[in-house]
Amino acid sequence: MKRNVAGLVVVFVGAAIVQLAISNTYLRYVKPGMRWMLLAAGIILILLAVADVLADTRGKEHADDGHNHHGLPRAAWLMLIPVFALLVVDPPALGADAAQRQSPVAAKPVAPKGNSWLANSAQGNAPVPLAVRDYAVWAVWEKESMKGRDFQLTGFVTPGKDGSWYVSRIGLTCCVADGTAFMVEARGHAAPPKNQWVTVTGEWAEPTKRADGDVAALTVSEVKAVTAPANPYE
């Protein structure tokens, strides 16, 4: 019965993958573009496992080897516990704990996209909404086009040292295994609770100097608590 047990495990693994993709929980692990790959992989696993179990069962029905087949051993069902956990446990996305293990220093972009649209845009009163990862880089490496401007960022709160805090987002290249924290130091406002999602509005501030580089900063004028977006990564 070992083959049937293995097939059953694969079926549940495939079902777990399909469930993650359908429920949008997959966004906590990979980028949005990989949804259809996950669905296809889950369905293929289910079909292959079912086909294998059916073929094995039919072969045993026609075999006359003189052995009696018993039910599954109790220990075999323990193999399904991790799979069931995938179906019922709702793990959180990467947050402040992951960000605190990384440096808030903004790495110099290899090939800057440029933000001439910002430099040439009108100096209006409305704050410019930006992704945290863009502000974290541009505020350090594109200072001239950022000075004197108001911006709006949305991210989660990451506590720093000596009462400082950061508006943070995790950026993905492919999946959470390569997640990179982008952090902007928030000045002039008390820190909200750790991991609280906020939308902050404020003016560009001179980056904080550190031994390992500069950290983007924002002089905050308003902090608004918000719910986490469906896709928490950038």
Order of alpha helices (4+ residues) and beta strands (2+ residues): alpha-alpha-alpha-alpha-alpha-alpha-beta-alpha-alpha-beta-beta-beta-beta-beta
